[in-house]
Structure formats: structure tokens, C-alpha cells
Amino acid sequence: MTCKHCQTEIADKALICYRCGHATTEPRIAPPSNAPLFERPRHSRRRMVALVILVVFVLLVTRFLRLLIPLFQR
Ligand SMILES: [Zn+2]
């Protein structure tokens, strides 16, 4: 058979072309084309940031209320 990339005559059972190094067959498992595997969707990260901001806000409010409560108890 001939190599698809450089048209060199290579052995029928060759997996790669000896001349240009290209594979003679398509890879069985195609690499993911649209989204990277290790990157989460953006909205979940944004939701996480919102959650952290909410927790910090609640902590600040409770600390502020603890400072105010002795003033009201006088
Ligand atoms: Zn080739």
C-alpha cells in the first residue's frame, strides 16, 4: 500500500510509514475534540466562587452582630 501522506510504497501490514512516520490507520480512540478532559464547566466554578463569597459574608455579618450585641445590652 502507499502512504496517505507522502505516497511512499510501504508494507501492507505497516502501522506507520517508515519515511514520514505518519500512522497508516486512523487511531481507534479519537482524542476529545470539543472540550478538554480536565477542565470543569465554567458555571460550576462561578457557583463555587459565589458560595465562598456568601460564606465570608455570613462570617463578617455574624462577627459584626457580636460586636453590636453588647451595645444593645446596656
Ligand atoms: Zn509517509
PDB file of the backbone (N, CA, C, O) and the ligand in Angstrom, with CONECT records:
HET     ZN  A 101       1
ATOM      1  N   MET A   1       0.850  -1.202   0.000  1.00  0.00           N
ATOM      2  CA  MET A   1       0.000   0.000   0.000  1.00  0.00           C
ATOM      3  C   MET A   1       0.882   1.247   0.000  1.00  0.00           C
ATOM      4  O   MET A   1       2.087   1.182   0.242  1.00  0.00           O
ATOM      5  N   THR A   2       0.251   2.368  -0.275  1.00  0.00           N
ATOM      6  CA  THR A   2       1.006   3.615  -0.290  1.00  0.00           C
ATOM      7  C   THR A   2       0.598   4.482   0.894  1.00  0.00           C
ATOM      8  O   THR A   2      -0.547   4.461   1.348  1.00  0.00           O
ATOM      9  N   CYS A   3       1.571   5.240   1.375  1.00  0.00           N
ATOM     10  CA  CYS A   3       1.300   6.145   2.494  1.00  0.00           C
ATOM     11  C   CYS A   3       0.365   7.268   2.032  1.00  0.00           C
ATOM     12  O   CYS A   3       0.522   7.820   0.942  1.00  0.00           O
ATOM     13  N   LYS A   4      -0.606   7.590   2.886  1.00  0.00           N
ATOM     14  CA  LYS A   4      -1.561   8.652   2.532  1.00  0.00           C
ATOM     15  C   LYS A   4      -0.902  10.024   2.506  1.00  0.00           C
ATOM     16  O   LYS A   4      -1.367  10.944   1.833  1.00  0.00           O
ATOM     17  N   HIS A   5       0.185  10.140   3.252  1.00  0.00           N
ATOM     18  CA  HIS A   5       0.757  11.474   3.434  1.00  0.00           C
ATOM     19  C   HIS A   5       1.881  11.762   2.450  1.00  0.00           C
ATOM     20  O   HIS A   5       1.990  12.871   1.927  1.00  0.00           O
ATOM     21  N   CYS A   6       2.729  10.741   2.198  1.00  0.00           N
ATOM     22  CA  CYS A   6       3.856  11.020   1.308  1.00  0.00           C
ATOM     23  C   CYS A   6       3.855  10.112   0.078  1.00  0.00           C
ATOM     24  O   CYS A   6       4.763  10.192  -0.749  1.00  0.00           O
ATOM     25  N   GLN A   7       2.835   9.241  -0.049  1.00  0.00           N
ATOM     26  CA  GLN A   7       2.681   8.364  -1.217  1.00  0.00           C
ATOM     27  C   GLN A   7       3.870   7.410  -1.403  1.00  0.00           C
ATOM     28  O   GLN A   7       4.152   6.965  -2.516  1.00  0.00           O
ATOM     29  N   THR A   8       4.549   7.111  -0.316  1.00  0.00           N
ATOM     30  CA  THR A   8       5.634   6.144  -0.406  1.00  0.00           C
ATOM     31  C   THR A   8       5.058   4.738  -0.344  1.00  0.00           C
ATOM     32  O   THR A   8       4.123   4.487   0.416  1.00  0.00           O
ATOM     33  N   GLU A   9       5.599   3.823  -1.130  1.00  0.00           N
ATOM     34  CA  GLU A   9       5.163   2.430  -1.084  1.00  0.00           C
ATOM     35  C   GLU A   9       5.704   1.776   0.187  1.00  0.00           C
ATOM     36  O   GLU A   9       6.916   1.717   0.397  1.00  0.00           O
ATOM     37  N   ILE A  10       4.794   1.286   1.034  1.00  0.00           N
ATOM     38  CA  ILE A  10       5.196   0.659   2.300  1.00  0.00           C
ATOM     39  C   ILE A  10       4.501  -0.688   2.404  1.00  0.00           C
ATOM     40  O   ILE A  10       3.579  -0.984   1.645  1.00  0.00           O
ATOM     41  N   ALA A  11       4.953  -1.499   3.349  1.00  0.00           N
ATOM     42  CA  ALA A  11       4.386  -2.835   3.534  1.00  0.00           C
ATOM     43  C   ALA A  11       2.915  -2.739   3.928  1.00  0.00           C
ATOM     44  O   ALA A  11       2.491  -1.793   4.592  1.00  0.00           O
ATOM     45  N   ASP A  12       2.137  -3.754   3.495  1.00  0.00           N
ATOM     46  CA  ASP A  12       0.700  -3.726   3.760  1.00  0.00           C
ATOM     47  C   ASP A  12       0.381  -3.752   5.257  1.00  0.00           C
ATOM     48  O   ASP A  12      -0.614  -3.173   5.692  1.00  0.00           O
ATOM     49  N   LYS A  13       1.232  -4.429   6.045  1.00  0.00           N
ATOM     50  CA  LYS A  13       0.946  -4.540   7.480  1.00  0.00           C
ATOM     51  C   LYS A  13       1.642  -3.454   8.297  1.00  0.00           C
ATOM     52  O   LYS A  13       1.586  -3.474   9.527  1.00  0.00           O
ATOM     53  N   ALA A  14       2.285  -2.523   7.637  1.00  0.00           N
ATOM     54  CA  ALA A  14       2.983  -1.471   8.372  1.00  0.00           C
ATOM     55  C   ALA A  14       1.979  -0.593   9.115  1.00  0.00           C
ATOM     56  O   ALA A  14       0.945  -0.194   8.580  1.00  0.00           O
ATOM     57  N   LEU A  15       2.327  -0.311  10.369  1.00  0.00           N
ATOM     58  CA  LEU A  15       1.447   0.546  11.168  1.00  0.00           C
ATOM     59  C   LEU A  15       1.763   2.022  10.950  1.00  0.00           C
ATOM     60  O   LEU A  15       0.879   2.878  10.990  1.00  0.00           O
ATOM     61  N   ILE A  16       3.041   2.296  10.718  1.00  0.00           N
ATOM     62  CA  ILE A  16       3.429   3.675  10.429  1.00  0.00           C
ATOM     63  C   ILE A  16       4.307   3.681   9.190  1.00  0.00           C
ATOM     64  O   ILE A  16       4.950   2.682   8.866  1.00  0.00           O
ATOM     65  N   CYS A  17       4.327   4.784   8.518  1.00  0.00           N
ATOM     66  CA  CYS A  17       5.172   4.929   7.335  1.00  0.00           C
ATOM     67  C   CYS A  17       6.627   5.077   7.765  1.00  0.00           C
ATOM     68  O   CYS A  17       6.945   5.884   8.638  1.00  0.00           O
ATOM     69  N   TYR A  18       7.503   4.299   7.151  1.00  0.00           N
ATOM     70  CA  TYR A  18       8.919   4.372   7.547  1.00  0.00           C
ATOM     71  C   TYR A  18       9.556   5.669   7.089  1.00  0.00           C
ATOM     72  O   TYR A  18      10.602   6.063   7.605  1.00  0.00           O
ATOM     73  N   ARG A  19       8.938   6.337   6.124  1.00  0.00           N
ATOM     74  CA  ARG A  19       9.570   7.533   5.577  1.00  0.00           C
ATOM     75  C   ARG A  19       9.140   8.805   6.331  1.00  0.00           C
ATOM     76  O   ARG A  19       9.981   9.591   6.767  1.00  0.00           O
ATOM     77  N   CYS A  20       7.828   8.992   6.475  1.00  0.00           N
ATOM     78  CA  CYS A  20       7.357  10.234   7.094  1.00  0.00           C
ATOM     79  C   CYS A  20       6.883  10.023   8.534  1.00  0.00           C
ATOM     80  O   CYS A  20       6.722  10.995   9.273  1.00  0.00           O
ATOM     81  N   GLY A  21       6.654   8.762   8.948  1.00  0.00           N
ATOM     82  CA  GLY A  21       6.286   8.496  10.332  1.00  0.00           C
ATOM     83  C   GLY A  21       4.813   8.612  10.632  1.00  0.00           C
ATOM     84  O   GLY A  21       4.406   8.410  11.775  1.00  0.00           O
ATOM     85  N   HIS A  22       4.004   8.929   9.647  1.00  0.00           N
ATOM     86  CA  HIS A  22       2.573   9.015   9.887  1.00  0.00           C
ATOM     87  C   HIS A  22       1.960   7.628  10.046  1.00  0.00           C
ATOM     88  O   HIS A  22       2.405   6.671   9.413  1.00  0.00           O
ATOM     89  N   ALA A  23       0.938   7.523  10.893  1.00  0.00           N
ATOM     90  CA  ALA A  23       0.240   6.261  11.072  1.00  0.00           C
ATOM     91  C   ALA A  23      -0.545   5.928   9.803  1.00  0.00           C
ATOM     92  O   ALA A  23      -1.098   6.817   9.156  1.00  0.00           O
ATOM     93  N   THR A  24      -0.588   4.642   9.455  1.00  0.00           N
ATOM     94  CA  THR A  24      -1.309   4.236   8.251  1.00  0.00           C
ATOM     95  C   THR A  24      -2.789   4.040   8.521  1.00  0.00           C
ATOM     96  O   THR A  24      -3.599   4.064   7.594  1.00  0.00           O
ATOM     97  N   THR A  25      -3.152   3.844   9.801  1.00  0.00           N
ATOM     98  CA  THR A  25      -4.559   3.666  10.152  1.00  0.00           C
ATOM     99  C   THR A  25      -4.984   4.800  11.062  1.00  0.00           C
ATOM    100  O   THR A  25      -4.166   5.431  11.732  1.00  0.00           O
ATOM    101  N   GLU A  26      -6.280   5.040  11.069  1.00  0.00           N
ATOM    102  CA  GLU A  26      -6.821   6.056  11.964  1.00  0.00           C
ATOM    103  C   GLU A  26      -6.755   5.541  13.404  1.00  0.00           C
ATOM    104  O   GLU A  26      -6.955   4.346  13.624  1.00  0.00           O
ATOM    105  N   PRO A  27      -6.483   6.392  14.385  1.00  0.00           N
ATOM    106  CA  PRO A  27      -6.484   5.949  15.773  1.00  0.00           C
ATOM    107  C   PRO A  27      -7.873   5.455  16.178  1.00  0.00           C
ATOM    108  O   PRO A  27      -8.890   6.058  15.834  1.00  0.00           O
ATOM    109  N   ARG A  28      -7.891   4.334  16.923  1.00  0.00           N
ATOM    110  CA  ARG A  28      -9.183   3.752  17.299  1.00  0.00           C
ATOM    111  C   ARG A  28      -9.951   4.642  18.266  1.00  0.00           C
ATOM    112  O   ARG A  28     -11.168   4.791  18.163  1.00  0.00           O
ATOM    113  N   ILE A  29      -9.220   5.231  19.206  1.00  0.00           N
ATOM    114  CA  ILE A  29      -9.871   6.128  20.163  1.00  0.00           C
ATOM    115  C   ILE A  29      -9.532   7.555  19.759  1.00  0.00           C
ATOM    116  O   ILE A  29      -8.386   7.993  19.865  1.00  0.00           O
ATOM    117  N   ALA A  30     -10.537   8.260  19.299  1.00  0.00           N
ATOM    118  CA  ALA A  30     -10.296   9.620  18.854  1.00  0.00           C
ATOM    119  C   ALA A  30     -10.072  10.530  20.057  1.00  0.00           C
ATOM    120  O   ALA A  30     -10.776  10.400  21.059  1.00  0.00           O
ATOM    121  N   PRO A  31      -9.122  11.435  19.984  1.00  0.00           N
ATOM    122  CA  PRO A  31      -8.943  12.382  21.076  1.00  0.00           C
ATOM    123  C   PRO A  31     -10.144  13.309  21.169  1.00  0.00           C
ATOM    124  O   PRO A  31     -10.758  13.632  20.151  1.00  0.00           O
ATOM    125  N   PRO A  32     -10.486  13.742  22.378  1.00  0.00           N
ATOM    126  CA  PRO A  32     -11.649  14.628  22.518  1.00  0.00           C
ATOM    127  C   PRO A  32     -11.419  15.937  21.783  1.00  0.00           C
ATOM    128  O   PRO A  32     -10.408  16.611  21.980  1.00  0.00           O
ATOM    129  N   SER A  33     -12.360  16.277  20.944  1.00  0.00           N
ATOM    130  CA  SER A  33     -12.148  17.426  20.077  1.00  0.00           C
ATOM    131  C   SER A  33     -12.743  18.710  20.644  1.00  0.00           C
ATOM    132  O   SER A  33     -12.173  19.787  20.471  1.00  0.00           O
ATOM    133  N   ASN A  34     -13.893  18.601  21.325  1.00  0.00           N
ATOM    134  CA  ASN A  34     -14.565  19.847  21.706  1.00  0.00           C
ATOM    135  C   ASN A  34     -14.094  20.385  23.058  1.00  0.00           C
ATOM    136  O   ASN A  34     -13.733  21.558  23.147  1.00  0.00           O
ATOM    137  N   ALA A  35     -14.088  19.560  24.117  1.00  0.00           N
ATOM    138  CA  ALA A  35     -13.794  20.099  25.438  1.00  0.00           C
ATOM    139  C   ALA A  35     -12.603  19.372  26.052  1.00  0.00           C
ATOM    140  O   ALA A  35     -12.495  18.154  25.908  1.00  0.00           O
ATOM    141  N   PRO A  36     -11.719  20.075  26.723  1.00  0.00           N
ATOM    142  CA  PRO A  36     -10.634  19.407  27.444  1.00  0.00           C
ATOM    143  C   PRO A  36     -11.180  18.530  28.565  1.00  0.00           C
ATOM    144  O   PRO A  36     -12.223  18.828  29.148  1.00  0.00           O
ATOM    145  N   LEU A  37     -10.460  17.436  28.863  1.00  0.00           N
ATOM    146  CA  LEU A  37     -10.984  16.478  29.832  1.00  0.00           C
ATOM    147  C   LEU A  37     -10.930  17.017  31.257  1.00  0.00           C
ATOM    148  O   LEU A  37     -11.819  16.741  32.063  1.00  0.00           O
ATOM    149  N   PHE A  38      -9.895  17.780  31.563  1.00  0.00           N
ATOM    150  CA  PHE A  38      -9.657  18.115  32.957  1.00  0.00           C
ATOM    151  C   PHE A  38     -10.165  19.491  33.332  1.00  0.00           C
ATOM    152  O   PHE A  38      -9.900  19.977  34.432  1.00  0.00           O
ATOM    153  N   GLU A  39     -10.890  20.117  32.432  1.00  0.00           N
ATOM    154  CA  GLU A  39     -11.417  21.446  32.767  1.00  0.00           C
ATOM    155  C   GLU A  39     -12.902  21.341  33.040  1.00  0.00           C
ATOM    156  O   GLU A  39     -13.664  20.873  32.194  1.00  0.00           O
ATOM    157  N   ARG A  40     -13.305  21.764  34.192  1.00  0.00           N
ATOM    158  CA  ARG A  40     -14.718  21.737  34.558  1.00  0.00           C
ATOM    159  C   ARG A  40     -15.459  22.845  33.827  1.00  0.00           C
ATOM    160  O   ARG A  40     -14.842  23.819  33.395  1.00  0.00           O
ATOM    161  N   PRO A  41     -16.755  22.713  33.683  1.00  0.00           N
ATOM    162  CA  PRO A  41     -17.525  23.813  33.100  1.00  0.00           C
ATOM    163  C   PRO A  41     -17.395  25.079  33.934  1.00  0.00           C
ATOM    164  O   PRO A  41     -17.245  25.038  35.155  1.00  0.00           O
ATOM    165  N   ARG A  42     -17.459  26.193  33.239  1.00  0.00           N
ATOM    166  CA  ARG A  42     -17.202  27.469  33.903  1.00  0.00           C
ATOM    167  C   ARG A  42     -18.245  27.802  34.963  1.00  0.00           C
ATOM    168  O   ARG A  42     -17.909  28.372  36.000  1.00  0.00           O
ATOM    169  N   HIS A  43     -19.520  27.449  34.714  1.00  0.00           N
ATOM    170  CA  HIS A  43     -20.563  27.897  35.622  1.00  0.00           C
ATOM    171  C   HIS A  43     -20.412  27.273  36.994  1.00  0.00           C
ATOM    172  O   HIS A  43     -20.774  27.905  37.987  1.00  0.00           O
ATOM    173  N   SER A  44     -19.883  26.037  37.092  1.00  0.00           N
ATOM    174  CA  SER A  44     -19.739  25.417  38.399  1.00  0.00           C
ATOM    175  C   SER A  44     -18.664  26.143  39.207  1.00  0.00           C
ATOM    176  O   SER A  44     -18.795  26.297  40.421  1.00  0.00           O
ATOM    177  N   ARG A  45     -17.594  26.591  38.530  1.00  0.00           N
ATOM    178  CA  ARG A  45     -16.562  27.351  39.228  1.00  0.00           C
ATOM    179  C   ARG A  45     -17.122  28.686  39.701  1.00  0.00           C
ATOM    180  O   ARG A  45     -16.811  29.139  40.803  1.00  0.00           O
ATOM    181  N   ARG A  46     -17.952  29.317  38.867  1.00  0.00           N
ATOM    182  CA  ARG A  46     -18.555  30.586  39.262  1.00  0.00           C
ATOM    183  C   ARG A  46     -19.480  30.392  40.457  1.00  0.00           C
ATOM    184  O   ARG A  46     -19.540  31.235  41.353  1.00  0.00           O
ATOM    185  N   ARG A  47     -20.207  29.262  40.461  1.00  0.00           N
ATOM    186  CA  ARG A  47     -21.090  28.963  41.588  1.00  0.00           C
ATOM    187  C   ARG A  47     -20.274  28.745  42.863  1.00  0.00           C
ATOM    188  O   ARG A  47     -20.684  29.149  43.951  1.00  0.00           O
ATOM    189  N   MET A  48     -19.105  28.096  42.711  1.00  0.00           N
ATOM    190  CA  MET A  48     -18.217  27.867  43.855  1.00  0.00           C
ATOM    191  C   MET A  48     -17.724  29.189  44.420  1.00  0.00           C
ATOM    192  O   MET A  48     -17.697  29.375  45.636  1.00  0.00           O
ATOM    193  N   VAL A  49     -17.337  30.101  43.546  1.00  0.00           N
ATOM    194  CA  VAL A  49     -16.871  31.417  43.991  1.00  0.00           C
ATOM    195  C   VAL A  49     -17.994  32.147  44.708  1.00  0.00           C
ATOM    196  O   VAL A  49     -17.760  32.777  45.739  1.00  0.00           O
ATOM    197  N   ALA A  50     -19.211  32.070  44.178  1.00  0.00           N
ATOM    198  CA  ALA A  50     -20.352  32.711  44.830  1.00  0.00           C
ATOM    199  C   ALA A  50     -20.595  32.121  46.203  1.00  0.00           C
ATOM    200  O   ALA A  50     -20.931  32.843  47.141  1.00  0.00           O
ATOM    201  N   LEU A  51     -20.427  30.811  46.329  1.00  0.00           N
ATOM    202  CA  LEU A  51     -20.620  30.153  47.620  1.00  0.00           C
ATOM    203  C   LEU A  51     -19.582  30.634  48.630  1.00  0.00           C
ATOM    204  O   LEU A  51     -19.921  30.908  49.781  1.00  0.00           O
ATOM    205  N   VAL A  52     -18.328  30.740  48.210  1.00  0.00           N
ATOM    206  CA  VAL A  52     -17.256  31.202  49.103  1.00  0.00           C
ATOM    207  C   VAL A  52     -17.528  32.630  49.539  1.00  0.00           C
ATOM    208  O   VAL A  52     -17.361  32.967  50.711  1.00  0.00           O
ATOM    209  N   ILE A  53     -17.946  33.470  48.604  1.00  0.00           N
ATOM    210  CA  ILE A  53     -18.257  34.864  48.940  1.00  0.00           C
ATOM    211  C   ILE A  53     -19.411  34.918  49.944  1.00  0.00           C
ATOM    212  O   ILE A  53     -19.386  35.723  50.875  1.00  0.00           O
ATOM    213  N   LEU A  54     -20.407  34.075  49.759  1.00  0.00           N
ATOM    214  CA  LEU A  54     -21.549  34.036  50.673  1.00  0.00           C
ATOM    215  C   LEU A  54     -21.105  33.639  52.078  1.00  0.00           C
ATOM    216  O   LEU A  54     -21.540  34.242  53.059  1.00  0.00           O
ATOM    217  N   VAL A  55     -20.235  32.621  52.182  1.00  0.00           N
ATOM    218  CA  VAL A  55     -19.756  32.156  53.487  1.00  0.00           C
ATOM    219  C   VAL A  55     -18.971  33.266  54.181  1.00  0.00           C
ATOM    220  O   VAL A  55     -19.161  33.514  55.371  1.00  0.00           O
ATOM    221  N   VAL A  56     -18.092  33.931  53.438  1.00  0.00           N
ATOM    222  CA  VAL A  56     -17.295  35.024  54.012  1.00  0.00           C
ATOM    223  C   VAL A  56     -18.218  36.146  54.476  1.00  0.00           C
ATOM    224  O   VAL A  56     -18.005  36.737  55.535  1.00  0.00           O
ATOM    225  N   PHE A  57     -19.234  36.433  53.684  1.00  0.00           N
ATOM    226  CA  PHE A  57     -20.180  37.495  54.033  1.00  0.00           C
ATOM    227  C   PHE A  57     -20.927  37.152  55.317  1.00  0.00           C
ATOM    228  O   PHE A  57     -21.100  38.010  56.183  1.00  0.00           O
ATOM    229  N   VAL A  58     -21.376  35.887  55.447  1.00  0.00           N
ATOM    230  CA  VAL A  58     -22.096  35.463  56.655  1.00  0.00           C
ATOM    231  C   VAL A  58     -21.181  35.560  57.872  1.00  0.00           C
ATOM    232  O   VAL A  58     -21.613  35.990  58.941  1.00  0.00           O
ATOM    233  N   LEU A  59     -19.909  35.156  57.711  1.00  0.00           N
ATOM    234  CA  LEU A  59     -18.964  35.241  58.825  1.00  0.00           C
ATOM    235  C   LEU A  59     -18.758  36.690  59.246  1.00  0.00           C
ATOM    236  O   LEU A  59     -18.701  36.986  60.440  1.00  0.00           O
ATOM    237  N   LEU A  60     -18.647  37.588  58.283  1.00  0.00           N
ATOM    238  CA  LEU A  60     -18.458  39.002  58.605  1.00  0.00           C
ATOM    239  C   LEU A  60     -19.687  39.561  59.313  1.00  0.00           C
ATOM    240  O   LEU A  60     -19.551  40.327  60.267  1.00  0.00           O
ATOM    241  N   VAL A  61     -20.880  39.190  58.862  1.00  0.00           N
ATOM    242  CA  VAL A  61     -22.112  39.697  59.464  1.00  0.00           C
ATOM    243  C   VAL A  61     -22.253  39.194  60.895  1.00  0.00           C
ATOM    244  O   VAL A  61     -22.635  39.954  61.785  1.00  0.00           O
ATOM    245  N   THR A  62     -21.946  37.914  61.124  1.00  0.00           N
ATOM    246  CA  THR A  62     -22.069  37.382  62.483  1.00  0.00           C
ATOM    247  C   THR A  62     -21.057  38.039  63.416  1.00  0.00           C
ATOM    248  O   THR A  62     -21.370  38.329  64.571  1.00  0.00           O
ATOM    249  N   ARG A  63     -19.839  38.275  62.915  1.00  0.00           N
ATOM    250  CA  ARG A  63     -18.843  38.954  63.744  1.00  0.00           C
ATOM    251  C   ARG A  63     -19.292  40.391  64.042  1.00  0.00           C
ATOM    252  O   ARG A  63     -19.112  40.892  65.152  1.00  0.00           O
ATOM    253  N   PHE A  64     -19.867  41.031  63.051  1.00  0.00           N
ATOM    254  CA  PHE A  64     -20.355  42.402  63.235  1.00  0.00           C
ATOM    255  C   PHE A  64     -21.492  42.433  64.260  1.00  0.00           C
ATOM    256  O   PHE A  64     -21.567  43.337  65.092  1.00  0.00           O
ATOM    257  N   LEU A  65     -22.386  41.418  64.186  1.00  0.00           N
ATOM    258  CA  LEU A  65     -23.500  41.370  65.136  1.00  0.00           C
ATOM    259  C   LEU A  65     -22.997  41.101  66.552  1.00  0.00           C
ATOM    260  O   LEU A  65     -23.535  41.646  67.515  1.00  0.00           O
ATOM    261  N   ARG A  66     -21.966  40.262  66.682  1.00  0.00           N
ATOM    262  CA  ARG A  66     -21.402  40.012  68.008  1.00  0.00           C
ATOM    263  C   ARG A  66     -20.793  41.286  68.592  1.00  0.00           C
ATOM    264  O   ARG A  66     -20.816  41.482  69.807  1.00  0.00           O
ATOM    265  N   LEU A  67     -20.262  42.134  67.754  1.00  0.00           N
ATOM    266  CA  LEU A  67     -19.732  43.402  68.240  1.00  0.00           C
ATOM    267  C   LEU A  67     -20.861  44.335  68.646  1.00  0.00           C
ATOM    268  O   LEU A  67     -20.703  45.140  69.564  1.00  0.00           O
ATOM    269  N   LEU A  68     -22.005  44.233  67.967  1.00  0.00           N
ATOM    270  CA  LEU A  68     -23.108  45.151  68.238  1.00  0.00           C
ATOM    271  C   LEU A  68     -23.935  44.717  69.440  1.00  0.00           C
ATOM    272  O   LEU A  68     -24.490  45.565  70.139  1.00  0.00           O
ATOM    273  N   ILE A  69     -24.030  43.404  69.696  1.00  0.00           N
ATOM    274  CA  ILE A  69     -24.911  42.903  70.748  1.00  0.00           C
ATOM    275  C   ILE A  69     -24.590  43.492  72.128  1.00  0.00           C
ATOM    276  O   ILE A  69     -25.523  43.872  72.836  1.00  0.00           O
ATOM    277  N   PRO A  70     -23.322  43.587  72.548  1.00  0.00           N
ATOM    278  CA  PRO A  70     -23.054  44.220  73.860  1.00  0.00           C
ATOM    279  C   PRO A  70     -23.534  45.666  73.936  1.00  0.00           C
ATOM    280  O   PRO A  70     -23.879  46.139  75.019  1.00  0.00           O
ATOM    281  N   LEU A  71     -23.564  46.373  72.818  1.00  0.00           N
ATOM    282  CA  LEU A  71     -24.053  47.747  72.838  1.00  0.00           C
ATOM    283  C   LEU A  71     -25.540  47.798  73.141  1.00  0.00           C
ATOM    284  O   LEU A  71     -26.010  48.706  73.827  1.00  0.00           O
ATOM    285  N   PHE A  72     -26.291  46.805  72.620  1.00  0.00           N
ATOM    286  CA  PHE A  72     -27.730  46.800  72.857  1.00  0.00           C
ATOM    287  C   PHE A  72     -28.080  46.339  74.267  1.00  0.00           C
ATOM    288  O   PHE A  72     -29.156  46.650  74.776  1.00  0.00           O
ATOM    289  N   GLN A  73     -27.167  45.597  74.897  1.00  0.00           N
ATOM    290  CA  GLN A  73     -27.491  45.032  76.214  1.00  0.00           C
ATOM    291  C   GLN A  73     -27.271  46.025  77.335  1.00  0.00           C
ATOM    292  O   GLN A  73     -27.633  45.724  78.472  1.00  0.00           O
ATOM    293  N   ARG A  74     -26.717  47.154  77.090  1.00  0.00           N
ATOM    294  CA  ARG A  74     -26.503  48.137  78.136  1.00  0.00           C
ATOM    295  C   ARG A  74     -27.806  48.739  78.644  1.00  0.00           C
ATOM    296  O   ARG A  74     -27.787  49.589  79.534  1.00  0.00           O
TER     297      ARG A  74
HETATM  298 ZN    ZN A 101       4.599   8.532   4.584  1.00  0.00          ZN2+
END
